[in-house]
Amino acid sequence: MTTFLAVVLTVLLTATALLALARLYRGPSLLDRVIAADMLLATMVGAVGAEAAINRHATTLPVLVVLSLLGFVGTVSLARFAVRDQP
């Protein structure tokens, strides 16, 4: 059961990452590209969290915290930049 769950999670997270990379490459505006980068970061957090849950260890918790804070700070700074940039 654990192997099947790992394969399903790997396929879903890979599909999500590929779709985010496609939007990052093709995005018509800067905001589309930033949202795609944020989605790619969220996918990475999900992948690291799934790996920690499947292997039942908590040593990757600092990595999850750093990735989550990086995503939060990036999103907030982009929102402040977008609000300041509008006429």
Disulfide bonds with the S-S distance in Angstrom:
none
